[in-house]
Every structure is written in structure tokens, then in C-alpha cells.
Amino acid sequence: MSSLITILITIIQAYSFLMFVWVLLSWLPDMQRTKFYRFLEKLFVPFLEPFRRIIPPINGIDIAPLIGFFILQMLTSLLGQLA
């Protein structure tokens, strides 16, 4: 059971890292046209969409990724306590 939790934590951390990369790339207009960016967008938009419905962008600033990072960190912490 502990190894399964460790694998889940690793997957969540990798997902968080890729989301961070996606957010950074979103600040570079030229990168938004790449296949890699569009691939990442397909991974993260469905995850962030519920947060965007609750809290829409404020003055053009989307805080949904911050909420997403917070949720993923809480999930990682919870799984770490189970291990």
C-alpha cells in the first residue's frame, strides 16, 4: 500500500510541475502556438475549469492555477500522512 501511495504522490508532483511549466509558457505568446503547449493545455484546462467557474479571472489575471496548486499540495500532504 505504501508503494502505491508513493507512486500517486510522484504522479501528483509531476502533474504540478508540468502545470507550473504550462503557466510559465502561457506568458510567452510565441510558445502558445507550439504542440507542447497545446498538449499541456489539454491536460490542465479540464482540471482548472471548475475553479474558473467559481472564481473567474480578476482583471485578466487567472488565479485558477493557484487554487489548483493548493489543491494538489493538499492532496499530496494527505497522501503523505497515509503512507
N, C-alpha and C positions, 0 to 999 in steps of 0.2 A: 504494500500500500504506500509506503514511504517513497519508493522509487517512482510510482505513478504521480504522486503529488509533486515530486521534484521535476518531473518531465512537464507537468502542467505549468509550474512556476516558470520554467525556462521558456516555454512557448509564450506565456503572457509577457515576459520580459522582452522577448524578441519582437513581439507584436507592438509593444510600447516603443521600442527603439525604432522600428520601421515607421510608426506613426510620427515620431519626432522628426525623422528624416523627411517624411511627406510634408509636415508643417514647414520645415525649413525650405524645401523645394517650392512650396506654394508662394514664397516671397520672391521667387525669381521667375519672371514672366516667360523667359525662353525655355525654362525647364518644364513648364506646364504642358508643353506640346510633345514631350517625349513619351515613348511607350512605357518606360519605367514609372513615370509619374502617373500615367493613366491606370496602370496596374495597381499601384498603391491606392489611388483614389477609389478603385472598385473594392479594395479591401476595407477602407476606413469610412467611407461615406455611409454605408448601411449601419455601422456601429455608432456613428456620431449623429445620425439623423434624429433619433428620439430626443437627444439632448438639445438639438437645434429647434425642435418643436416647442420644448419647454422654455428655453431661453434663446430667442432669436439674436442674430448679430447686433451688437451695440455700436452705433456709429461706424458700421462697416467692419468692425472687429468681431471675429467669430471666437467665442470662448468655449465652444463645444469641445475642442481638443483638450482644454484644461480640465474640464469635467471628466472627459474620457480617461485622461491620465490619472486623475484622482481615483476613479472607479477601479481602474486596472491595478493601481497600487494597493487599494483596499483589498481587492481580491487576492493579490499576491501575499499580502500580510495575513489574511485569513487562512489561506492555504499553508503558509509557513507555520502557523500555530497548530495546524492539524498534523504536520509532519513529525 
